[in-house]
Amino acid sequence: MPESLSAKCACGAVTANLTGPFRDAMGCHCETCRRQSGHYVAATQIDADGLQLLTSDRLKWWDASETAKRGFCSECGSLMFWREDGSDRMSVFMGCIDAPTGIKLTTHIFLEEKGDYYDV
């Protein structure tokens, strides 16, 4: 796996450098991920201090639950980050990371909440 990667939203208003180590990607099928993204999301995870925001004036944080926040671009709506309150780790959504990532999707979580229109 690489030591560092770059990331950006769809419109380029939020850009970041990411420093690993990177966890293998997980697919999250929880209802909140599905409703916000339109499907399930895949994310890697890094130490929170491994996130270096380069442009961030459009980055907004939403309290997705009582215990976690989601970071997204307020210009284009791209989902980028998920962080549990008080955690020193941060999830980064795979779709915003520039290829090649060298990261593999290895695990699926919250399958009991997955949509009824697909199989895993």
Secondary structure, DSSP 4 states (H G I P E B T S, - for coil): --SEEEEE-SSSSSEEEEESPPPPEEEE--HHHHHHHSS-EEEEEEEGGGEEEEE-TTEEEEE-SSSEEEEEETTT--EEEEEETT-SEEEEEGGGBPSP----EEEEE-GGGS-TT---
